[in-house]
Structure formats: structure tokens, C-alpha cells
Amino acid sequence: MPFRLLIPLGLVCVLLPLHHGAPGPDGTAPDPAHYRERVKAMFYHAYDSYLENAFPYDELRPLTCDGHDTWGSFSLTLIDALDTLLILGNTSEFQRVVEVLQDNVDFDIDVNASVFETNIRVVGGLLSAHLLSKKAGVEVEAGWPCSGPLLRMAEEAARKLLPAFQTPTGMPYGTVNLLHGVNPGETPVTCTAGIGTFIVEFATLSSLTGDPVFEDVARVALMRLWESRSDIGLVGNHIDVLTGKWVAQDAGIGAGVDSYFEYLVKGAILLQDKKLMAMFLEYSKAIRNYTHFDDWYLWVQMYKGTVSMPVFQSLEAYWPGLQSLIGDIDDAMRTFLNYYTVWKQFGGLPEFYSIPQGYTVEKREGYPLRPELIESAMYLYRATGDPTLLELGRDAVESIEKISKVECGFATIKDLRDHRLDNRMESFFLAETVKYLYLLFHPNNFIHNNGSTFDSVMTPHGECILGAGGYIFNTEAHPIDPAALHCCRRLKEEQWEVEDLMREFYSLKQNRSRAQRKTMSSGPWAPPAGPGTPSSPENHDQPREKQSAKQRTPLLSCPSQPFTSKLALLGQVFLDSS
């Protein structure tokens, strides 16, 4: 008789059969290869069901085997699942979907779209797929990764969001019409995460396209939130973007706030920005001082620090993974184990869990197959190798397959107490949940590259190193290759540098020609070289002084122009001025 896993559901216990590869009585860890294949099968059951029953709608309705538009009308599940296809090794389907998206997705539509969701799912998904295209065998155009059809689509989608940032504070509205901009009468109240979750995608977009507007608006929004924190260092949940006044003053790490903190850390790593990291570390001190109790994080009043909601929200489960990124492993593991006990109690994480009562909160009993606890397990397993983290992955696979799997995909669990299902499969199930599960069980995936291998790409402007690892996941689990940002950023800076050198070179040639003409025509009628002429020694250095005033910061990698070429040009300066 096979061993069985006992998972308590409140007062009821559900028996889930354990498959080959799960730990036996000797406590052996789950077999990663076995669960990797199980996760892959989960993905294709959901993905194929979407294609057969829901495409081109945004998302699948798995109970009625049809589709519906949710966050716009973008074939959202296809965009969200694209980079997961490559992580699972399916290059042929990746290539096919790239063509489908180019032919079918249009952002010039009269649709009210969430600024936050469009950014993390659509812009983030397209940017990630663009940067992974060459690895997936797509024939990329000249100039890639600084140009390409998916990059142009991402830029078009992001430009549709820019009108939302045109507020007195620089903090964006939550909703924008893709055709007409912000609707008159649109509510100015936006959640904190909806303001502070743009720097990863928008800075990447600015670096790849050379247009600074995206990174600029994202940074302004981040700074306005930072300036709006309370005297005790906390931010609330919702704010009026016209007045900068806090509307909801509950402070915590969960829903409505979560990815703001996440993007301070990930933005700091992606951009090597010490200021963003310093901001997060200051927040972290306040969070620890006022919200941290017995390795749980509560909700408190942002000005007083008094407890307002002693609950754990499933969205908070990203926090241990975020802590691992800054090296706070011990605290992260303790909090993770608290969250894991809730999973074991219900076979999933309810949206709200009352910490004092040890049970679900009314009307918040559902589990929409969220990824956050699995995400933290993946990060922590990379950091520690603790087999407990693989056990969470095993439990997630067993629970989701047992409770949520239906004929047409995987359905949201409406109530973890009795396992009633809801007729929705969110696109993040394929973008995040399955992806993090697969990466948890696949230690040798290219995403985990430690820099031992990389790809060298020749662009029209020099050599570019990609795929060396260090991928930064946006909050929808779309991986961004940080090296790509420097490929295109360097292009602009070096172009200016070469232009300056060539301008000086031609100026020197012109001066030499004039000097030769002056020698040949020297006589009593020849005009003297006055202080206002270009050949005057007093003015010879003026262009260099002006150039030094706008001198750029040192480049992060070797310039594309060979040093010997620059020396040849600069050498003429030395010769002519000697």
C-alpha cells in the first residue's frame, strides 16, 4: 500500500496519495527529476487547455472550457507563458508564439486597463521574451537586443501607460484607457504597489530604447512614495495621487504594498543603485520595529505603529524570498516555516489567515493558485539547499493536482475549507506558479547560471555579453537579463564619446589646413592671428573645457572603439599642440 500524506484542513483532513519520488518513511527528500516532469505536465495541461478553449481571450475559464478578457484584451495568458516555454525547453513553441503575438496583439484599442497589471504582465512579459529570443532560436534583427519586434511592442504598451503618470505628484492613476488616456472622473486613489512597481520594466525599457522617459517617471513615483512615508518610517496602503494624502493608512508587507518593497531591492540590484537599496533598508528597520512579531508580520497604523490587522495574507509569502536577496537567510527561513505551517493546514494559502485564531478569515478563504510561497522556496533553496524547501514544492504539486485540476486546466480554489472551485485560471499560474516550481526542481536550468557560461553577441556598435546569469525576476516572474541594459546604454554613451573625438579630429585638420595656407601666403597683407580666431592658443582648449563639463560617467565595460584608434586621434592633439 503506498504511503499517504495527511494534510489537515481545519477540522477535516484530506488524504493525498504520494507518488514515486516523494519522501518515504526514511525522510529522503523528494526526487527533483520526478517532480520536474510532474510540473512540466501541469504546465502543458493548463497551456494546451488555454489554446484549445480560450485563445485569443486573456484567460481561460476552466470549469466552462471557454475564455474571457480580464486585464485588457491582449491574449494575456500567451504573453505571460512565453518565457516559461523557454525555461521548460520548448523553443519551437516559443518561436511560434512570437509570430502569433506580432500578428494578433494590438494596443491601440478602446479598453480601460490596469496600469500596474499591464506593466508587470504585458510590458514585463514582452521585454523578457525579447531578451530571451536569441536563446530560443528566433532569428533576431540587426541591432538586437537594442531593437526587435517584441521590444517595439513592449515600448508601445508602455507608452499607452504614460498618461497615467501626468499628475501633480508624479504618482500614476491606477487605470488608463489605452486609446484615450486617463478617463475624466477616474479615481485618484491608487495602491502603493500600483505606484512603486515600475522601475524594473521601465528602466529596462529606457536602457534598451535610449528613451529616458520611462525610467524617469518610474523614479519620480518611487521618490514621491519615499517622501510620503510617516515619521516612524512606514507607508500606507492607498494614496491620493493628486494630493499626496494617504487614504488607507494600514502599513504592512502584503496586498497593496508588497511589490513596492520588492522593486526597491530588485531595482537596486538591476541598476546597481545604492540609493534604492538604502531606501529599502530604512523601510526594513521600520517594518521590523513595528510589524514583526514572532516571525509573523502584522498590519499596523502607519503613523502610530499600533496593530490594526493581526492577519497573514498569502501575498506576503514573497517576503522570505526578498530577504534572501539581501542575505537575511535566518530570519527568512523562520518566517517561511511559519507560512509553510499554514500551507500544511489547508493544502494551500488562504488569502487571509487570522494569526490569533489560527484559521481563515471570512470571505478570504480562497487560494487562486498564487506563487509567492513557492517563489520564496526557490530563492531559499538556491541559498541554503535545505530539503524542507523541496518538500514545500512537493506539497504544492500534490495539492494543486488533487484539488484544482479539472478537464480544462486548473481552477482557482474558491474555498480551501471544502475545496469548492471558481471558474478562473489566472495567467500568473503559468507565468509564476509553474515556473517557480519548475526552477525549484531544476538546479541546472539556464536561469540559474552562475556566470560560468555566457553568449557573446555582436551588435553594430560593439560586443555584447548576455546570458551570464543574475536574472532579475519582475513581480510576474518574467526574468530580465541585467547585462542587456549595459549593451544598449553603452551604445549611446560611446556614440557621444566617439562623436566628440571625431569633431576634435576634424577641427584639428581644419586648423592644420589654415596654418599651411597662412605659411604659403605669408606677407605684409596676411591678417594676424587674433584672439578671436580658431588658431589662437587661448581658444584652442575651449571646446575641450565645454566637453568636460558634460563628461559622462565612466563606462561599465570596455568601449567598442579600439584603444589604438583613440590613441591615434588623441596623439594628433599632442603633436599639434607641442
C-alpha positions as CSV (number, residue, x, y, z in Angstrom):
1,M,0.0,0.0,0.0
2,P,1.5,3.4,-1.0
3,F,2.3,5.9,1.7
4,R,-0.1,8.8,2.0
5,L,0.4,12.4,3.1
6,L,-2.0,13.7,5.8
7,I,-2.9,17.4,5.2
8,P,-5.3,18.8,7.8
9,L,-8.0,21.2,6.5
10,G,-9.2,22.9,9.7
11,L,-11.2,20.2,11.4
12,V,-11.2,18.0,8.3
13,C,-8.2,16.1,6.9
14,V,-7.7,15.2,3.3
15,L,-5.6,12.2,2.3
16,L,-3.4,12.9,-0.7
17,P,-1.7,9.9,-2.4
18,L,2.1,10.2,-2.5
19,H,3.7,9.4,-5.9
20,H,7.0,7.9,-6.5
21,G,9.7,10.5,-5.7
22,A,8.0,11.8,-2.6
23,P,9.9,11.2,0.7
24,G,9.4,7.8,2.3
25,P,9.5,6.8,5.9
26,D,13.2,7.3,6.0
27,G,12.7,11.0,5.4
28,T,14.5,11.1,2.0
29,A,13.9,14.3,0.1
30,P,11.6,14.5,-3.0
31,D,13.2,13.4,-6.2
32,P,13.7,16.7,-8.2
33,A,13.7,14.9,-11.6
34,H,10.4,13.2,-10.8
35,Y,8.7,16.4,-9.7
36,R,10.2,18.4,-12.6
37,E,8.4,16.2,-15.0
38,R,5.2,16.4,-13.0
39,V,5.4,20.2,-13.1
40,K,6.0,20.2,-16.9
41,A,2.9,18.0,-17.3
42,M,0.9,20.5,-15.2
43,F,2.1,23.4,-17.5
44,Y,1.1,21.7,-20.7
45,H,-2.3,20.6,-19.3
46,A,-3.1,24.2,-18.5
47,Y,-1.4,25.7,-21.6
48,D,-3.0,23.4,-24.1
49,S,-6.4,23.9,-22.5
50,Y,-6.0,27.7,-22.9
51,L,-5.0,27.3,-26.6
52,E,-7.8,24.9,-27.3
53,N,-10.6,26.7,-25.4
54,A,-9.7,30.3,-24.6
55,F,-7.3,31.9,-27.1
56,P,-7.3,34.8,-28.1
57,Y,-9.0,35.9,-24.9
58,D,-6.9,36.9,-22.0
59,E,-7.6,34.0,-19.7
60,L,-9.1,30.5,-19.5
61,R,-12.3,29.7,-17.7
62,P,-11.5,26.1,-16.8
63,L,-14.9,25.0,-15.5
64,T,-16.8,26.0,-18.6
65,C,-13.9,25.4,-21.0
66,D,-14.0,28.9,-22.6
67,G,-12.2,32.2,-22.3
68,H,-12.7,35.8,-21.2
69,D,-10.9,39.1,-21.2
70,T,-9.7,40.2,-17.8
71,W,-7.0,42.8,-17.7
72,G,-7.4,44.2,-21.3
73,S,-7.6,42.2,-24.5
74,F,-4.1,41.1,-25.1
75,S,-4.2,37.3,-25.2
76,L,-2.6,37.8,-21.8
77,T,-2.0,34.2,-20.9
78,L,0.1,33.7,-24.1
79,I,2.3,36.7,-23.2
80,D,2.6,35.6,-19.6
81,A,3.5,32.0,-20.5
82,L,6.0,32.8,-23.3
83,D,9.3,32.8,-21.3
84,T,8.1,29.8,-19.3
85,L,8.0,27.9,-22.5
86,L,11.8,28.6,-23.0
87,I,12.6,27.7,-19.4
88,L,10.9,24.4,-20.0
89,G,13.0,23.9,-23.1
90,N,10.3,24.4,-25.8
91,T,12.0,26.6,-28.3
92,S,9.7,25.7,-31.3
93,E,6.5,26.8,-29.4
94,F,8.3,29.9,-28.2
95,Q,9.1,30.8,-31.9
96,R,5.5,30.1,-33.0
97,V,4.0,32.3,-30.2
98,V,6.3,35.2,-31.0
99,E,4.8,35.2,-34.6
100,V,1.3,34.9,-33.2
101,L,1.7,37.8,-30.9
102,Q,3.1,40.0,-33.6
103,D,0.2,39.2,-35.8
104,N,-2.6,39.4,-33.3
105,V,-1.9,41.8,-30.4
106,D,-3.0,45.4,-30.8
107,F,-2.6,48.0,-28.1
108,D,-4.5,50.8,-30.0
109,I,-7.8,49.7,-28.5
110,D,-10.6,51.4,-26.5
111,V,-10.0,49.5,-23.3
112,N,-9.6,50.6,-19.7
113,A,-6.6,48.8,-18.5
114,S,-4.9,48.4,-15.1
115,V,-1.6,50.4,-15.3
116,F,0.0,48.0,-12.8
117,E,-1.1,44.8,-14.3
118,T,-0.4,45.9,-17.9
119,N,3.1,46.8,-16.8
120,I,4.1,43.6,-14.9
121,R,2.3,41.1,-17.2
122,V,2.4,42.7,-20.7
123,V,5.4,45.0,-20.7
124,G,7.4,42.7,-18.4
125,G,6.5,39.6,-20.4
126,L,7.4,41.1,-23.8
127,L,10.7,42.5,-22.5
128,S,11.7,39.2,-21.1
129,A,10.7,37.3,-24.2
130,H,12.6,39.9,-26.3
131,L,15.8,39.4,-24.3
132,L,15.5,35.6,-24.5
133,S,14.6,35.5,-28.2
134,K,18.1,34.6,-29.5
135,K,18.5,31.8,-26.9
136,A,15.1,30.5,-28.1
137,G,16.4,30.3,-31.7
138,V,14.4,33.3,-33.0
139,E,16.2,35.0,-35.9
140,V,16.8,38.4,-34.4
141,E,17.2,41.6,-36.4
142,A,20.4,43.7,-36.7
143,G,20.9,45.8,-33.6
144,W,19.3,43.3,-31.2
145,P,19.0,43.4,-28.2
146,C,18.6,47.2,-28.7
147,S,15.8,46.6,-31.3
148,G,13.3,44.0,-32.2
149,P,9.6,43.4,-32.7
150,L,8.9,42.3,-29.1
151,L,10.8,45.3,-27.8
152,R,8.7,47.6,-30.0
153,M,5.5,46.0,-28.7
154,A,6.7,46.5,-25.1
155,E,7.5,50.1,-25.8
156,E,4.1,50.7,-27.5
157,A,2.3,49.2,-24.5
158,A,4.4,51.2,-22.0
159,R,3.7,54.5,-23.9
160,K,0.0,53.8,-23.5
161,L,0.6,53.9,-19.8
162,L,2.5,57.2,-19.6
163,P,-0.6,59.4,-19.5
164,A,-1.4,57.9,-16.1
165,F,1.8,59.5,-14.7
166,Q,0.7,63.0,-15.6
167,T,-0.4,64.0,-12.1
168,P,0.7,66.8,-9.8
169,T,2.6,64.3,-7.6
170,G,4.0,62.2,-10.5
171,M,2.3,59.2,-8.9
172,P,0.2,57.4,-11.5
173,Y,-3.5,56.7,-11.7
174,G,-4.4,53.1,-11.3
175,T,-6.3,52.8,-14.6
176,V,-5.8,54.3,-18.1
177,N,-7.8,54.0,-21.4
178,L,-5.4,52.6,-24.0
179,L,-6.9,54.8,-26.7
180,H,-7.9,58.0,-24.9
181,G,-5.7,58.2,-21.8
182,V,-7.0,58.8,-18.3
183,N,-10.8,59.0,-18.3
184,P,-12.4,62.1,-16.8
185,G,-13.6,61.3,-13.4
186,E,-11.1,58.5,-12.9
187,T,-10.5,57.8,-9.2
188,P,-7.2,59.4,-8.0
189,V,-6.8,56.7,-5.3
190,T,-4.1,54.2,-6.1
191,C,-2.5,51.5,-4.0
192,T,1.1,51.8,-3.0
193,A,2.2,48.9,-5.1
194,G,0.4,50.4,-8.1
195,I,2.7,53.4,-7.8
196,G,6.0,51.8,-6.9
197,T,6.2,48.8,-9.3
198,F,7.6,50.2,-12.5
199,I,11.4,50.7,-12.1
200,V,12.4,47.1,-13.3
201,E,10.4,47.2,-16.5
202,F,10.7,51.0,-17.2
203,A,14.4,51.2,-16.5
204,T,15.0,48.2,-18.8
205,L,12.9,49.8,-21.5
206,S,14.8,53.1,-21.2
207,S,18.1,51.3,-21.4
208,L,17.2,49.3,-24.4
209,T,15.5,52.1,-26.4
210,G,17.6,55.0,-25.3
211,D,14.4,57.0,-24.3
212,P,14.8,58.1,-20.6
213,V,11.2,59.0,-20.1
214,F,10.2,55.5,-18.8
215,E,12.9,55.3,-16.1
216,D,12.3,59.0,-15.2
217,V,8.6,58.6,-14.4
218,A,9.3,55.4,-12.5
219,R,11.9,57.1,-10.4
220,V,9.7,60.1,-9.7
221,A,6.9,57.8,-8.5
222,L,9.3,55.9,-6.2
223,M,10.7,59.1,-4.7
224,R,7.2,60.6,-4.1
225,L,6.3,57.5,-2.1
226,W,9.5,57.7,-0.1
227,E,8.8,61.3,0.7
228,S,5.3,60.4,1.8
229,R,6.3,57.9,4.5
230,S,5.3,58.6,8.1
231,D,7.5,59.9,10.8
232,I,8.1,56.3,12.0
233,G,9.2,55.3,8.5
234,L,6.1,53.4,7.2
235,V,3.8,53.8,4.2
236,G,0.1,53.2,4.0
237,N,-1.9,51.1,1.6
238,H,-3.7,53.6,-0.7
239,I,-2.9,57.2,-1.5
240,D,-4.5,60.1,-3.5
241,V,-2.2,60.7,-6.4
242,L,-3.5,64.2,-6.9
243,T,-3.0,65.5,-3.3
244,G,-0.4,63.0,-1.9
245,K,-2.7,62.3,1.1
246,W,-2.9,58.8,2.5
247,V,-6.4,57.3,2.2
248,A,-5.8,53.9,3.7
249,Q,-3.3,54.1,6.5
250,D,-2.7,50.4,7.2
251,A,1.1,49.6,6.9
252,G,2.4,46.1,6.2
253,I,4.2,44.0,3.7
254,G,1.2,42.4,1.9
255,A,-1.6,43.3,-0.5
256,G,-1.4,46.8,-1.9
257,V,2.1,47.4,-0.8
258,D,4.1,44.2,-1.5
259,S,5.8,44.8,-4.8
260,Y,6.9,48.4,-3.9
261,F,9.4,46.9,-1.4
262,E,10.2,44.1,-3.9
263,Y,11.1,46.7,-6.6
264,L,13.3,48.8,-4.3
265,V,15.5,45.7,-3.8
266,K,15.3,44.4,-7.4
267,G,15.7,47.8,-8.9
268,A,18.8,48.3,-6.7
269,I,20.3,45.1,-7.9
270,L,19.4,45.5,-11.6
271,L,20.6,49.1,-11.8
272,Q,23.4,48.9,-9.1
273,D,21.6,51.8,-7.4
274,K,22.7,52.3,-3.8
275,K,20.0,54.8,-3.1
276,L,17.2,52.4,-3.8
277,M,18.8,49.8,-1.5
278,A,19.3,52.4,1.2
279,M,15.6,53.2,1.0
280,F,14.6,49.6,1.4
281,L,16.9,49.1,4.3
282,E,15.3,52.0,6.1
283,Y,11.9,50.6,5.4
284,S,13.1,47.2,6.7
285,K,14.1,48.7,10.0
286,A,10.6,50.3,10.5
287,I,8.9,47.1,9.4
288,R,10.9,45.1,11.9
289,N,10.3,47.6,14.7
290,Y,6.5,47.9,14.2
291,T,5.1,45.0,12.3
292,H,7.3,42.0,13.2
293,F,6.0,39.6,15.9
294,D,7.2,36.0,16.5
295,D,8.4,35.7,12.9
296,W,5.0,36.9,11.6
297,Y,4.3,40.3,10.0
298,L,1.2,42.1,11.1
299,W,-0.6,45.2,9.8
300,V,-0.3,48.4,11.8
301,Q,-1.4,52.0,11.7
302,M,1.3,53.9,9.7
303,Y,1.6,56.9,12.0
304,K,1.3,55.2,15.4
305,G,2.5,51.7,14.9
306,T,-0.5,50.2,16.7
307,V,-1.8,46.8,15.4
308,S,-4.7,47.2,13.0
309,M,-5.0,43.7,11.5
310,P,-3.3,40.6,13.1
311,V,-3.5,38.6,9.8
312,F,-1.2,36.9,7.4
313,Q,-2.0,37.5,3.8
314,S,-1.0,35.0,1.1
315,L,0.6,37.8,-0.9
316,E,3.1,38.3,2.0
317,A,4.7,35.0,1.3
318,Y,7.1,36.7,-1.2
319,W,8.9,38.3,1.8
320,P,11.3,35.4,2.8
321,G,12.5,35.3,-0.8
322,L,13.1,39.0,-0.8
323,Q,15.0,38.7,2.4
324,S,17.2,36.0,0.8
325,L,18.3,38.5,-1.9
326,I,19.8,40.8,0.8
327,G,21.4,37.9,2.7
328,D,19.0,37.8,5.6
329,I,18.7,34.0,5.5
330,D,18.0,33.0,9.1
331,D,15.0,35.4,9.5
332,A,13.8,34.4,6.1
333,M,13.7,30.7,7.0
334,R,11.9,31.3,10.3
335,T,9.2,33.3,8.6
336,F,9.0,30.8,5.7
337,L,8.4,27.9,8.1
338,N,5.5,29.8,9.7
339,Y,3.9,30.3,6.3
340,Y,4.6,26.6,5.4
341,T,2.6,25.5,8.5
342,V,-0.4,27.4,7.1
343,W,0.0,25.6,3.8
344,K,0.1,22.2,5.6
345,Q,-3.0,23.1,7.4
346,F,-5.1,23.8,4.3
347,G,-3.3,22.4,1.3
348,G,-2.8,26.0,0.1
349,L,-2.5,29.5,1.4
350,P,-5.8,31.3,2.1
351,E,-5.9,34.9,1.1
352,F,-6.2,36.0,4.7
353,Y,-5.3,33.9,7.8
354,S,-6.0,35.1,11.3
355,I,-2.8,34.6,13.4
356,P,-4.5,34.7,16.8
357,Q,-7.3,32.3,15.8
358,G,-5.2,30.0,13.5
359,Y,-7.8,29.9,10.9
360,T,-9.1,31.6,7.7
361,V,-10.8,35.0,7.7
362,E,-14.4,35.2,6.5
363,K,-14.7,35.8,2.7
364,R,-11.0,35.4,2.3
365,E,-10.8,31.6,2.3
366,G,-9.7,31.2,-1.3
367,Y,-6.5,30.2,-3.0
368,P,-6.1,31.4,-6.6
369,L,-3.0,29.2,-7.2
370,R,-0.7,32.1,-6.1
371,P,3.1,31.6,-6.5
372,E,4.5,33.6,-3.6
373,L,5.4,30.8,-1.1
374,I,6.8,28.7,-3.9
375,E,8.8,31.7,-5.1
376,S,10.4,32.1,-1.7
377,A,11.1,28.4,-1.6
378,M,13.0,28.6,-4.8
379,Y,15.1,31.6,-3.7
380,L,15.9,30.0,-0.3
381,Y,16.7,26.6,-1.8
382,R,19.2,28.3,-4.0
383,A,20.7,29.9,-0.9
384,T,20.6,27.0,1.5
385,G,19.9,23.7,-0.2
386,D,17.6,22.9,2.7
387,P,15.5,19.8,1.6
388,T,12.5,21.3,3.6
389,L,12.1,23.7,0.7
390,L,11.8,20.8,-1.8
391,E,9.1,19.3,0.5
392,L,7.0,22.5,0.0
393,G,7.4,22.1,-3.7
394,R,6.2,18.5,-3.5
395,D,3.3,19.5,-1.3
396,A,2.3,22.2,-3.8
397,V,2.3,19.8,-6.8
398,E,0.3,17.2,-4.9
399,S,-2.3,19.7,-3.6
400,I,-2.8,21.6,-6.8
401,E,-3.2,18.4,-8.8
402,K,-5.5,16.9,-6.3
403,I,-7.7,19.9,-5.6
404,S,-7.5,22.2,-8.6
405,K,-7.0,20.1,-11.7
406,V,-10.1,19.8,-14.0
407,E,-10.6,18.7,-17.5
408,C,-9.8,22.1,-19.0
409,G,-6.8,23.2,-16.9
410,F,-6.5,24.2,-13.2
411,A,-9.2,26.2,-11.4
412,T,-8.9,28.8,-8.7
413,I,-9.8,27.3,-5.3
414,K,-12.7,29.4,-4.0
415,D,-12.7,27.9,-0.5
416,L,-9.8,25.9,1.0
417,R,-12.1,24.5,3.7
418,D,-14.3,22.5,1.3
419,H,-12.3,22.8,-1.9
420,R,-15.1,24.5,-3.9
421,L,-13.6,25.8,-7.2
422,D,-14.0,29.1,-9.1
423,N,-14.2,29.4,-12.9
424,R,-10.9,31.1,-13.4
425,M,-7.3,30.3,-14.2
426,E,-5.2,33.4,-13.7
427,S,-2.4,34.0,-16.2
428,F,0.1,34.1,-13.4
429,F,-0.4,30.4,-12.8
430,L,1.7,29.8,-16.0
431,A,3.9,32.8,-15.6
432,E,4.8,32.3,-12.0
433,T,3.5,29.3,-10.1
434,V,4.5,26.7,-12.6
435,K,7.7,28.5,-13.4
436,Y,8.9,28.8,-9.8
437,L,8.0,25.2,-9.2
438,Y,10.0,24.0,-12.2
439,L,13.0,26.1,-11.2
440,L,12.9,24.8,-7.7
441,F,13.3,21.3,-9.0
442,H,15.7,22.2,-11.8
443,P,19.0,23.4,-10.3
444,N,20.8,23.3,-13.7
445,N,18.4,25.5,-15.6
446,F,20.0,28.3,-17.6
447,I,18.2,30.8,-15.4
448,H,20.4,29.6,-12.5
449,N,23.6,30.3,-14.5
450,N,26.4,31.4,-12.2
451,G,28.4,33.2,-14.9
452,S,30.4,30.2,-16.0
453,T,28.9,30.4,-19.4
454,F,27.6,33.3,-21.5
455,D,26.8,34.4,-25.0
456,S,28.7,37.0,-27.0
457,V,26.6,39.0,-29.4
458,M,28.0,41.4,-31.9
459,T,25.9,44.5,-32.4
460,P,26.5,47.3,-34.9
461,H,28.0,49.2,-32.0
462,G,30.3,46.5,-30.4
463,E,30.3,43.3,-28.5
464,C,27.5,42.5,-26.0
465,I,27.7,39.8,-23.3
466,L,24.4,38.1,-22.5
467,G,23.1,35.1,-20.6
468,A,25.7,35.1,-17.9
469,G,23.1,34.8,-15.1
470,G,22.0,37.1,-12.4
471,Y,18.5,37.3,-13.9
472,I,16.1,39.7,-12.1
473,F,12.5,38.4,-12.0
474,N,9.9,41.1,-12.2
475,T,6.9,40.6,-9.9
476,E,5.2,38.5,-12.5
477,A,8.3,36.2,-12.7
478,H,9.5,37.5,-16.0
479,P,13.3,37.2,-16.0
480,I,15.3,40.3,-17.1
481,D,19.0,39.8,-18.1
482,P,20.8,42.8,-16.4
483,A,23.7,42.6,-18.9
484,A,21.4,43.6,-21.7
485,L,20.9,47.0,-20.2
486,H,24.6,47.9,-20.5
487,C,24.7,46.7,-24.1
488,C,22.4,49.5,-25.2
489,R,23.2,52.1,-22.6
490,R,26.9,51.9,-23.6
491,L,25.8,52.4,-27.2
492,K,24.5,55.9,-26.5
493,E,27.4,57.0,-24.3
494,E,30.1,55.7,-26.6
495,Q,28.4,57.2,-29.6
496,W,28.7,60.6,-27.9
497,E,32.3,59.9,-26.9
498,V,33.3,58.9,-30.5
499,E,31.5,61.9,-31.9
500,D,33.4,64.2,-29.6
501,L,36.7,62.7,-30.7
502,M,35.8,62.9,-34.4
503,R,34.7,66.5,-34.0
504,E,38.0,67.4,-32.5
505,F,39.9,65.4,-35.1
506,Y,38.2,67.4,-38.0
507,S,38.7,70.6,-36.1
508,L,42.4,69.9,-35.9
509,K,42.6,69.0,-39.6
510,Q,40.9,72.3,-40.4
511,N,43.3,74.2,-38.2
512,R,46.3,72.5,-39.9
513,S,45.0,73.4,-43.4
514,R,44.6,77.0,-42.3
515,A,48.1,77.1,-40.9
516,Q,49.5,75.7,-44.1
517,R,47.7,78.3,-46.2
518,K,48.9,81.0,-43.8
519,T,52.6,79.9,-44.3
520,M,52.2,79.8,-48.1
521,S,50.6,83.2,-48.2
522,S,52.6,84.9,-45.5
523,G,53.3,88.6,-46.4
524,P,52.6,92.1,-45.3
525,W,48.9,91.7,-46.3
526,A,48.4,88.5,-44.3
527,P,46.0,89.1,-41.3
528,P,47.4,88.3,-37.9
529,A,46.0,85.5,-35.8
530,G,44.0,87.5,-33.3
531,P,42.5,86.2,-30.0
532,G,39.2,85.6,-31.7
533,T,40.4,83.2,-34.4
534,P,40.3,79.4,-34.1
535,S,44.1,79.1,-34.4
536,S,44.6,81.2,-31.3
537,P,46.3,79.3,-28.4
538,E,43.9,80.9,-25.9
539,N,40.9,79.4,-27.7
540,H,42.4,76.1,-28.7
541,D,41.3,74.4,-25.4
542,Q,37.9,76.0,-25.1
543,P,36.0,73.2,-26.9
544,R,37.6,70.7,-24.5
545,E,36.6,72.7,-21.5
546,K,33.0,72.7,-22.7
547,Q,33.1,69.0,-23.3
548,S,34.5,68.2,-19.9
549,A,31.5,70.0,-18.3
550,K,29.2,67.4,-19.8
551,Q,31.6,64.4,-19.5
552,R,29.7,61.2,-18.8
553,T,30.3,58.8,-16.0
554,P,32.9,56.0,-16.7
555,L,31.6,53.1,-18.7
556,L,31.0,49.8,-17.1
557,S,32.8,47.9,-19.8
558,C,35.4,48.4,-22.5
559,P,34.4,50.9,-25.2
560,S,33.6,49.5,-28.6
561,Q,36.2,51.6,-30.3
562,P,39.7,50.1,-30.0
563,F,42.1,52.0,-27.8
564,T,44.6,52.2,-30.6
565,S,42.1,54.2,-32.7
566,K,41.5,56.7,-29.9
567,L,45.3,57.0,-29.3
568,A,45.8,57.8,-33.0
569,L,43.3,60.6,-32.7
570,L,44.5,61.9,-29.4
571,G,48.1,61.6,-30.5
572,Q,47.5,64.3,-33.1
573,V,46.3,66.6,-30.3
574,F,49.6,66.1,-28.6
575,L,51.6,66.6,-31.8
576,D,49.8,69.7,-32.9
577,S,49.9,71.4,-29.6
578,S,53.6,70.7,-28.9
